[in-house]
Amino acid sequence: MPTTPLLSPSPDTQGRDGDLIARLTAAIGPDPVLPAPADIGGRLIEDRGLFKGTALAILRPANTGEVAECVRLCHEAGVPIVPQGGNTGLVGGGVPDGGIILITQRLNRIRETDPLNATMTVEAGCVLSAIQAAADEADALFPLSLASEGSCQIGGNLSTNAGGTAVLRYGNTRDLVLGVEVVLPDGRILSDLNLLRKNNTGYDLRNLFIGAEGTLGIITAAVIKLFPKPVSRATTLVACEGPDTALALYGRMRASNADTLSTFEYIERLGLQMVIDHAAGCTDPMTTVYPAYCLIEMTSTGAQNALDLRMEAALEAAFEAGEISDAVIGASESQKDALWALRENLSEAQKPEGASIKHDVSVPVSRVAEFLHAARAACVAHMPNLRPCPFGHFGDGNIHYNLSRPTDMSDADFLAEYPAFNRIVHDIVHDMGGSISAEHGIGQVKRAELRRYKDPVALELMEQIKQAIDPAGLMNPGKVL
Amino acid sequence: MPTTPLLSPSPDTQGRDGDLIARLTAAIGPDPVLPAPADIGGRLIEDRGLFKGTALAILRPANTGEVAECVRLCHEAGVPIVPQGGNTGLVGGGVPDGGIILITQRLNRIRETDPLNATMTVEAGCVLSAIQAAADEADALFPLSLASEGSCQIGGNLSTNAGGTAVLRYGNTRDLVLGVEVVLPDGRILSDLNLLRKNNTGYDLRNLFIGAEGTLGIITAAVIKLFPKPVSRATTLVACEGPDTALALYGRMRASNADTLSTFEYIERLGLQMVIDHAAGCTDPMTTVYPAYCLIEMTSTGAQNALDLRMEAALEAAFEAGEISDAVIGASESQKDALWALRENLSEAQKPEGASIKHDVSVPVSRVAEFLHAARAACVAHMPNLRPCPFGHFGDGNIHYNLSRPTDMSDADFLAEYPAFNRIVHDIVHDMGGSISAEHGIGQVKRAELRRYKDPVALELMEQIKQAIDPAGLMNPGKVL
C-alpha cells in the first residue's frame, strides 16, 4: 500500500523545502540532517514492508532542545513531522507521507536512577533492553518486555502504549510511567517529569501523549517505575482440554496467587506443533498430545521453595477439579527457559507454514473462551480447511488470533481474504465489548476499522483534542485519526 | 471565604432562570429539581465550612440520560453546573458559585459485576463503602479506602483521583479504573465503559476526566478493577529514631516484600501522644517512648503463617541493621485493629489540641526524610513553639504536614499564619520536585498555588484542553484553572 508524498518526492533544494533544510542544518548541524534519499536504514518502510513512504529529510537531534528547535522550524514552515523510535511498529505508524522524519536515536541518556524512589528518568531513544539492563544493574526490575526489546526504543513504547508478556502482573506501558517530557507541535516543551506516586495538581497530561502514536507531540523523556527484582520463579506448562478449562484454571490461579502470578499464556496444539517442527531445539515436553496448553509463571521476592509449594498446591487443586490434564514443572532455570522458548518461538514458527492473517484483539477475560469458540466457528465456516492458530496473553484477554492458510492454498489466494477475515473476527470482538487493537495500536493499518467500531462521541472528542493541541495537523498526519 | 454568585443570589423565577427551571422540571420531574433555598443538606457549603456558595437549584437526575438532558438544557441557557458526589472534598471543589448543583446521589446502581474479568461497572452515585461491600460479596477486593468512605461517592473519588491508605499496593483511584461514562459539557454522552485490560484504540480519554474535578464533564459511571481478597495479613507497629531510619526500613521492606507490602504509614511521637490522650480506647502499645513509629502491614492471598514468617524475618534484619528500636506485632485480628486505630484516630485527635495548619504534600520517596527535616527546621524557625505533627503515607512520599498551634497561642493568631506556613512548606516541596497537592486536589483552595508552582506550559495545555472540551466554561467554573 504505497503512500503519496505530501510535499515533493525529493527535496526541492531551491524552494521552500530547501530553505527549511538550510534552517534545520543551521540549528542542529549538517550531519544530523540527512536528505531522505541517503536513508539506508529502512526509515521509509515499515518492518514487514507493508508500507513505504517518502520524506524530505531525516533529522537526528541530540537533545530535547534540538528536538524543540526542529519542531518549531517545521511548524513555522508548515511541514509535517513523523517521529520514529526503533521503527519496530506493526501498524505503519512510523511511515512518513512526505515531510520530515525525526528520529530519537541520539536522545539515549539515562538521566537519573533513584532506586529508593524506584524510578528512572530515561530519554526517548534509549533501547528497551538497555533500560532493562540498567534497572538490573540498580538491583531492580523494569518489567516491560516484548519481542522487539533489542531494538525498540522507550519513546516508541510510550507512544504506542506497548503491551508484551508482563502486563498481567505489571500493566501496560502506561501503567509503568510517572511522568513525561514532550515537545509539543509548535515547539514548546512540556516538562512533566513527575517523580511522584501521588500528585493531584491538575489534568493528567501524561496519559494524553502515551498511546497517541506521535500525533500530539514528541515524547523526549519519561520517568519510569522500577520494581523489586524477583529472586524466585516457578514456571509450568500445563496441558488442558481447551479454552473452557484454561479459563477455569486462570480464575483459580488468579484467586489463589494474584500477588505472584506474572504469566498466563495460551497456545493451542497447532501452534505448539509448529514450534516443535520448525524451531531449533524445541521439543514436546509431554509424551501425549493435548488440545491446548498454558504457560504459567509465578515470580516472587520471597524464597523459591515457598513459591514452588504455592505452584504445586494450585496445580494439585486444578488436577482434582479436572482443569488440567498434564503438567511439566520447570525444575531448573534451563528447563524454565525451555518452556518459555515454546511460547517465544511461536511467531517465527508460523512463517514456514505459509501466509498468516493476523488479529491483535482483546475481550473481557471472562469471555476469552467464548471468543475462541465463536471465532473458530465463524472463520472455519468461511474457509473449511483454514488452520486457526490462536495464542497469546490469555490472562489479559488479549489473543493474537492468527490464521494459517490451508495447506492446499496459495499465499496470494489466502491473503486476498484478509478483509473478509478481519470483518468476521472484528465483528465478533466488537459484539463482545472487545478491542480490535489490544496492543499494537491504530497507525495506518486500522484507521478505517477505528472509524467503524469506535464510539462516535469518543472519535469526536479525539478530534477536538487533536485540533486543540495540533491545529495545523503537522504531527504524524494520517495516523490514528 | 464567601463566593459571589455568578447569576442571581436567588432564582429569578419570572426571567431566564425561571424558564430554565421550568424546562429542567419538564425534563426530570418536579421532585428532583429543588430550588436552592430548600437545601438543608449542606449542599452549599464545604465540609469544614471554609466555603459557602449560592445556587439557582439542585438537580437530582436518576440516570445518565437525565444527567445528559439537564446538562444540555443548562448548556443551551448558558448556566454553569457544579457536579457533587458525597460533598466530602477538602478543597472547595464542590461549592457552587451560582448556577446549578447537579448531584449524582440517585445514580447508585451497580450495573454489573464480573468476578472472572475482575471488574464492576458502577454508577457515579454509589457510596464507596457500598462498593467495597459489593466487592466483598463477590469474594473480591475493591482496595480504595479513605476516611470518608461511608459517605463519599465513587464519582467524586474518580473526579478527584482519590488516594487513601491502599495506594502503596494498589495505586490511586486512576489506577483502579478501566473505563468511564461521561456527560460532556454540551450534553453528549461519552460511552467508554471499557472492560478490557488491553485496548490501544486511540487517545486515552478516561484519564482526562479522572482527576479533572468536574471541570470537563460529569462522570456518570465507571468500570472499576477488582482484586483477589487477601486471606492473611501481618500488622506491626515499629518504633524508630526518626525519618532517616524509617526511610531505610521502608527500602528494606519494599525490596524484600514488595508483593505483599500494602501499608507503610508514619507517625511521630507527638501525633501518637495526641491519639493516646484523646482517642477513646487507644493506649501506647510500648512501655518506652520513642521519637517516631511506622505502621506496617503485609497482606496476601497465601497462608497466614508464611506471611508471619516473612514479616518476622524482615523485622529481625531491620533490628540488626539498627533501623528499628522496638516492635509490636499484632497477634490477633483485634490487636491488628488496635494498631490501625492509632493511625486512624490521628486526624480527629489533633482537634482538641487547637487549630492546625495542614498541608497535603508529596516528594519523591527517597527524599521524604530530607523533607521532614527541612520542613521542621524552617517551620520552627518561623515560630519557635510550634508543634509540627507530620504523619501519613510515607511509602507513597505523601506526608500530611500538619502543624498544631503552640500551647500558649490563640487559634486565631495561629491561623493568621496560614499563608506564611503554606509558603514555607510549599517552597520546600517544590524545590524537591514535590507536589503541593498529593491527594486532595486543587478545587478553589489551591488555585493560586497551582499558578505559582505548575510548569507554565502544563498550565497552557490544561487551558487549551478546557477550551476544547468546555468552550463556554460552564463545567464547575472557578475550580482548578
HADDOCK unambig.tbl for C-alpha pairs under 7 A between the chains (distance, minus, plus):
assign (segid A and resid 116 and name CA) (segid B and resid 251 and name CA) 6.14 0.50 0.50
assign (segid A and resid 116 and name CA) (segid B and resid 365 and name CA) 6.76 0.50 0.50
assign (segid A and resid 116 and name CA) (segid B and resid 366 and name CA) 5.11 0.50 0.50
assign (segid A and resid 117 and name CA) (segid B and resid 364 and name CA) 5.88 0.50 0.50
assign (segid A and resid 117 and name CA) (segid B and resid 365 and name CA) 4.86 0.50 0.50
assign (segid A and resid 117 and name CA) (segid B and resid 366 and name CA) 4.89 0.50 0.50
assign (segid A and resid 190 and name CA) (segid B and resid 457 and name CA) 5.52 0.50 0.50
assign (segid A and resid 190 and name CA) (segid B and resid 458 and name CA) 6.05 0.50 0.50
assign (segid A and resid 191 and name CA) (segid B and resid 455 and name CA) 6.69 0.50 0.50
assign (segid A and resid 195 and name CA) (segid B and resid 364 and name CA) 5.85 0.50 0.50
assign (segid A and resid 196 and name CA) (segid B and resid 362 and name CA) 6.98 0.50 0.50
assign (segid A and resid 196 and name CA) (segid B and resid 363 and name CA) 6.26 0.50 0.50
assign (segid A and resid 196 and name CA) (segid B and resid 364 and name CA) 5.35 0.50 0.50
assign (segid A and resid 196 and name CA) (segid B and resid 434 and name CA) 6.92 0.50 0.50
assign (segid A and resid 197 and name CA) (segid B and resid 396 and name CA) 5.69 0.50 0.50
assign (segid A and resid 198 and name CA) (segid B and resid 362 and name CA) 6.69 0.50 0.50
assign (segid A and resid 198 and name CA) (segid B and resid 396 and name CA) 6.82 0.50 0.50
assign (segid A and resid 198 and name CA) (segid B and resid 398 and name CA) 6.90 0.50 0.50
assign (segid A and resid 198 and name CA) (segid B and resid 438 and name CA) 4.94 0.50 0.50
assign (segid A and resid 198 and name CA) (segid B and resid 439 and name CA) 6.32 0.50 0.50
assign (segid A and resid 199 and name CA) (segid B and resid 435 and name CA) 5.67 0.50 0.50
assign (segid A and resid 199 and name CA) (segid B and resid 437 and name CA) 6.08 0.50 0.50
assign (segid A and resid 199 and name CA) (segid B and resid 438 and name CA) 4.27 0.50 0.50
assign (segid A and resid 199 and name CA) (segid B and resid 439 and name CA) 6.36 0.50 0.50
assign (segid A and resid 200 and name CA) (segid B and resid 211 and name CA) 6.98 0.50 0.50
assign (segid A and resid 200 and name CA) (segid B and resid 437 and name CA) 5.47 0.50 0.50
assign (segid A and resid 200 and name CA) (segid B and resid 438 and name CA) 5.27 0.50 0.50
assign (segid A and resid 200 and name CA) (segid B and resid 439 and name CA) 5.48 0.50 0.50
assign (segid A and resid 200 and name CA) (segid B and resid 440 and name CA) 6.80 0.50 0.50
assign (segid A and resid 200 and name CA) (segid B and resid 441 and name CA) 4.94 0.50 0.50
assign (segid A and resid 201 and name CA) (segid B and resid 437 and name CA) 5.92 0.50 0.50
assign (segid A and resid 201 and name CA) (segid B and resid 441 and name CA) 6.01 0.50 0.50
assign (segid A and resid 201 and name CA) (segid B and resid 442 and name CA) 6.16 0.50 0.50
assign (segid A and resid 201 and name CA) (segid B and resid 450 and name CA) 6.95 0.50 0.50
assign (segid A and resid 202 and name CA) (segid B and resid 212 and name CA) 6.51 0.50 0.50
assign (segid A and resid 202 and name CA) (segid B and resid 480 and name CA) 6.49 0.50 0.50
assign (segid A and resid 203 and name CA) (segid B and resid 208 and name CA) 6.30 0.50 0.50
assign (segid A and resid 203 and name CA) (segid B and resid 211 and name CA) 6.33 0.50 0.50
assign (segid A and resid 203 and name CA) (segid B and resid 212 and name CA) 5.45 0.50 0.50
assign (segid A and resid 203 and name CA) (segid B and resid 462 and name CA) 6.40 0.50 0.50
assign (segid A and resid 204 and name CA) (segid B and resid 207 and name CA) 6.25 0.50 0.50
assign (segid A and resid 204 and name CA) (segid B and resid 208 and name CA) 5.80 0.50 0.50
assign (segid A and resid 207 and name CA) (segid B and resid 204 and name CA) 6.25 0.50 0.50
assign (segid A and resid 207 and name CA) (segid B and resid 207 and name CA) 6.59 0.50 0.50
assign (segid A and resid 208 and name CA) (segid B and resid 203 and name CA) 6.31 0.50 0.50
assign (segid A and resid 208 and name CA) (segid B and resid 204 and name CA) 5.80 0.50 0.50
assign (segid A and resid 211 and name CA) (segid B and resid 200 and name CA) 6.99 0.50 0.50
assign (segid A and resid 211 and name CA) (segid B and resid 203 and name CA) 6.33 0.50 0.50
assign (segid A and resid 212 and name CA) (segid B and resid 202 and name CA) 6.53 0.50 0.50
assign (segid A and resid 212 and name CA) (segid B and resid 203 and name CA) 5.46 0.50 0.50
assign (segid A and resid 228 and name CA) (segid B and resid 255 and name CA) 5.36 0.50 0.50
assign (segid A and resid 228 and name CA) (segid B and resid 258 and name CA) 6.61 0.50 0.50
assign (segid A and resid 251 and name CA) (segid B and resid 116 and name CA) 6.13 0.50 0.50
assign (segid A and resid 255 and name CA) (segid B and resid 228 and name CA) 5.35 0.50 0.50
assign (segid A and resid 256 and name CA) (segid B and resid 301 and name CA) 5.77 0.50 0.50
assign (segid A and resid 256 and name CA) (segid B and resid 302 and name CA) 6.93 0.50 0.50
assign (segid A and resid 257 and name CA) (segid B and resid 301 and name CA) 6.20 0.50 0.50
assign (segid A and resid 258 and name CA) (segid B and resid 228 and name CA) 6.60 0.50 0.50
assign (segid A and resid 259 and name CA) (segid B and resid 259 and name CA) 5.66 0.50 0.50
assign (segid A and resid 259 and name CA) (segid B and resid 260 and name CA) 6.99 0.50 0.50
assign (segid A and resid 260 and name CA) (segid B and resid 259 and name CA) 6.99 0.50 0.50
assign (segid A and resid 301 and name CA) (segid B and resid 256 and name CA) 5.76 0.50 0.50
assign (segid A and resid 301 and name CA) (segid B and resid 257 and name CA) 6.18 0.50 0.50
assign (segid A and resid 302 and name CA) (segid B and resid 256 and name CA) 6.90 0.50 0.50
assign (segid A and resid 362 and name CA) (segid B and resid 196 and name CA) 6.99 0.50 0.50
assign (segid A and resid 362 and name CA) (segid B and resid 198 and name CA) 6.69 0.50 0.50
assign (segid A and resid 363 and name CA) (segid B and resid 196 and name CA) 6.26 0.50 0.50
assign (segid A and resid 364 and name CA) (segid B and resid 117 and name CA) 5.90 0.50 0.50
assign (segid A and resid 364 and name CA) (segid B and resid 195 and name CA) 5.87 0.50 0.50
assign (segid A and resid 364 and name CA) (segid B and resid 196 and name CA) 5.36 0.50 0.50
assign (segid A and resid 365 and name CA) (segid B and resid 116 and name CA) 6.76 0.50 0.50
assign (segid A and resid 365 and name CA) (segid B and resid 117 and name CA) 4.85 0.50 0.50
assign (segid A and resid 366 and name CA) (segid B and resid 116 and name CA) 5.10 0.50 0.50
assign (segid A and resid 366 and name CA) (segid B and resid 117 and name CA) 4.88 0.50 0.50
assign (segid A and resid 396 and name CA) (segid B and resid 197 and name CA) 5.69 0.50 0.50
assign (segid A and resid 396 and name CA) (segid B and resid 198 and name CA) 6.80 0.50 0.50
assign (segid A and resid 398 and name CA) (segid B and resid 198 and name CA) 6.89 0.50 0.50
assign (segid A and resid 434 and name CA) (segid B and resid 196 and name CA) 6.92 0.50 0.50
assign (segid A and resid 435 and name CA) (segid B and resid 199 and name CA) 5.66 0.50 0.50
assign (segid A and resid 437 and name CA) (segid B and resid 199 and name CA) 6.08 0.50 0.50
assign (segid A and resid 437 and name CA) (segid B and resid 200 and name CA) 5.47 0.50 0.50
assign (segid A and resid 437 and name CA) (segid B and resid 201 and name CA) 5.91 0.50 0.50
assign (segid A and resid 438 and name CA) (segid B and resid 198 and name CA) 4.93 0.50 0.50
assign (segid A and resid 438 and name CA) (segid B and resid 199 and name CA) 4.27 0.50 0.50
assign (segid A and resid 438 and name CA) (segid B and resid 200 and name CA) 5.28 0.50 0.50
assign (segid A and resid 439 and name CA) (segid B and resid 198 and name CA) 6.31 0.50 0.50
assign (segid A and resid 439 and name CA) (segid B and resid 199 and name CA) 6.36 0.50 0.50
assign (segid A and resid 439 and name CA) (segid B and resid 200 and name CA) 5.48 0.50 0.50
assign (segid A and resid 440 and name CA) (segid B and resid 200 and name CA) 6.81 0.50 0.50
assign (segid A and resid 441 and name CA) (segid B and resid 200 and name CA) 4.95 0.50 0.50
assign (segid A and resid 441 and name CA) (segid B and resid 201 and name CA) 6.00 0.50 0.50
assign (segid A and resid 442 and name CA) (segid B and resid 201 and name CA) 6.15 0.50 0.50
assign (segid A and resid 450 and name CA) (segid B and resid 201 and name CA) 6.94 0.50 0.50
assign (segid A and resid 455 and name CA) (segid B and resid 191 and name CA) 6.69 0.50 0.50
assign (segid A and resid 457 and name CA) (segid B and resid 190 and name CA) 5.53 0.50 0.50
assign (segid A and resid 458 and name CA) (segid B and resid 190 and name CA) 6.05 0.50 0.50
assign (segid A and resid 462 and name CA) (segid B and resid 203 and name CA) 6.41 0.50 0.50
assign (segid A and resid 464 and name CA) (segid B and resid 468 and name CA) 6.08 0.50 0.50
assign (segid A and resid 465 and name CA) (segid B and resid 465 and name CA) 6.79 0.50 0.50
assign (segid A and resid 465 and name CA) (segid B and resid 468 and name CA) 6.64 0.50 0.50
assign (segid A and resid 468 and name CA) (segid B and resid 464 and name CA) 6.09 0.50 0.50
assign (segid A and resid 468 and name CA) (segid B and resid 465 and name CA) 6.65 0.50 0.50
assign (segid A and resid 468 and name CA) (segid B and resid 468 and name CA) 5.94 0.50 0.50
assign (segid A and resid 480 and name CA) (segid B and resid 202 and name CA) 6.51 0.50 0.50
